[in-house]
């Protein structure tokens, strides 16, 4: 007999790392053009050595975005936030003694 967790941890999104092609593939189609534009702009700017770090920054931002977009419920959470459905979010009012402190 083997034990199984009562509530298995949610599956974590795949981390594409800093590989631009892996990030591109991990992104939903609607974000790919924006990623490509940001990445191309960072590459162009990198001709100036003082701007070279911008490539890493763009890859880091889009890597994290790709992982966020892949999380189950991401689109619904964004809609809830935009529509002001505060009851959907964990907040200070749900922690005893924290009301009014944040």
C-alpha positions as CSV (number, residue, x, y, z in Angstrom):
1,X,0.0,0.0,0.0
2,X,1.3,3.5,-0.8
3,X,0.2,6.8,0.7
4,X,-1.1,9.5,-1.5
5,X,-1.3,13.2,-0.5
6,X,-4.8,14.4,0.4
7,X,-4.5,17.5,-1.8
8,X,-1.8,17.0,-4.4
9,X,0.2,20.1,-5.1
10,X,-0.9,21.9,-8.3
11,X,1.3,21.2,-11.3
12,X,3.9,23.8,-11.7
13,X,4.2,25.5,-15.1
14,X,7.2,24.5,-17.2
15,X,10.2,26.9,-16.8
16,X,11.5,27.7,-20.2
17,X,14.7,29.2,-18.7
18,X,16.4,31.9,-20.6
19,X,16.3,30.3,-24.1
20,X,14.4,32.8,-26.3
21,X,13.0,30.0,-28.5
22,X,11.8,28.1,-25.5
23,X,10.2,31.2,-24.1
24,X,8.5,31.9,-27.4
25,X,7.1,28.4,-27.6
26,X,5.9,28.6,-24.0
27,X,3.9,31.8,-24.6
28,X,0.3,31.7,-25.7
29,X,0.0,32.9,-29.3
30,X,-1.5,36.3,-28.4
31,X,1.7,37.3,-26.5
32,X,4.3,36.1,-29.0
33,X,4.4,39.2,-31.2
34,X,5.0,41.4,-28.1
35,X,7.8,39.1,-26.9
36,X,9.4,39.1,-30.3
37,X,9.3,42.9,-30.5
38,X,10.8,43.3,-27.0
39,X,13.5,40.8,-27.7
40,X,14.4,42.3,-31.1
41,X,14.6,45.8,-29.5
42,X,16.9,44.5,-26.8
43,X,19.1,42.8,-29.4
44,X,19.3,46.1,-31.3
45,X,20.1,48.1,-28.2
46,X,22.8,45.6,-27.2
47,X,25.0,46.9,-30.0
48,X,25.8,49.6,-27.4
49,X,27.7,47.7,-24.7
50,X,26.0,49.7,-21.9
51,X,22.7,48.2,-23.0
52,X,23.7,44.6,-23.2
53,X,22.1,43.7,-19.9
54,X,18.8,44.6,-21.4
55,X,18.7,41.2,-23.2
56,X,18.8,39.3,-19.9
57,X,16.1,41.6,-18.4
58,X,13.8,41.0,-21.3
59,X,14.3,37.3,-21.2
60,X,13.7,37.3,-17.4
61,X,10.5,39.3,-17.7
62,X,9.1,37.1,-20.5
63,X,10.2,33.9,-18.8
64,X,8.2,34.8,-15.7
65,X,5.3,35.9,-17.8
66,X,5.3,32.6,-19.8
67,X,5.1,30.7,-16.5
68,X,2.4,32.9,-15.1
69,X,0.3,32.7,-18.3
70,X,0.6,28.9,-18.1
71,X,-0.8,28.6,-14.6
72,X,-4.3,27.2,-14.3
73,X,-6.9,30.0,-13.6
74,X,-4.6,32.8,-14.7
75,X,-7.1,34.4,-17.2
76,X,-9.9,34.1,-14.7
77,X,-7.8,35.8,-11.9
78,X,-6.9,38.7,-14.2
79,X,-10.6,39.1,-15.1
80,X,-11.5,39.1,-11.4
81,X,-8.9,41.7,-10.6
82,X,-9.9,44.0,-13.5
83,X,-13.6,43.7,-12.5
84,X,-12.8,44.5,-8.9
85,X,-13.9,41.2,-7.5
86,X,-11.9,41.5,-4.3
87,X,-13.7,38.6,-2.6
88,X,-11.7,36.3,-4.9
89,X,-8.3,37.3,-3.5
90,X,-6.7,36.6,-0.2
91,X,-6.3,39.8,1.7
92,X,-5.4,41.4,5.0
93,X,-9.1,41.2,6.0
94,X,-8.8,37.4,6.0
95,X,-5.9,37.3,8.4
96,X,-6.9,37.9,12.1
97,X,-5.5,41.1,13.4
98,X,-4.3,42.5,10.0
99,X,-7.4,44.5,9.1
100,X,-6.3,48.1,8.5
101,X,-2.6,47.4,8.7
102,X,-1.8,47.1,5.0
